[in-house]
Amino acid sequence: MPKEPRTFTDEICPAKPPRQLFYRIMERLGIEKKLKAIRKRLSFSYIALIIFGALVFVAVLAIRHEVRESEFGPLVSLFLSDTNVVMLYWHEFALSVLESMPLYYFILFLSGLLLLLVSLRLVVQYISRMSLLTKSICKHKHGLN
């Protein structure tokens, strides 16, 4: 009976993967999934930041226009020029200022500013989380973990 010829691959032992390879792969996949979610949230936060920035800009323009049209401007100049008279009749002056103030646009401005600051905070948080995850990925890639 003829023997089968021996090949080079018959004598090589099959390579065994490192003990923790499966767990490292699963951990890396989890990190990649988190990174993808953070990128999505970051893009949403950037869009919100742009929208709320535009809202604040429009509110500032509207306040500026309303102050020019209302009696609010002359009352402020009266406060700056005749402070003693204003302090003497402060109650009537305060009611006049509140009556002439463009309150709707101030509320719009303050709410837009609040939302702008919240979205800016989210952008900063997501950027810091993303940098931590990319550092973690680099550690895994170079075997420093």
Secondary structure, DSSP 4 states (H G I P E B T S, - for coil): -PPPPP-GGGSSPPPPPPTTHHHHHHHHHHHHHHHHHHHHHHHHHHHHHHHHHHHHHHHHHHHHHHHHHSSHHHHHHHHHH-HHHHHHTHHHHHHHHHHHS-HHHHHHHHHHHHHHHHHHHHHHHHHHHHHHHHHHHHHHHTT--
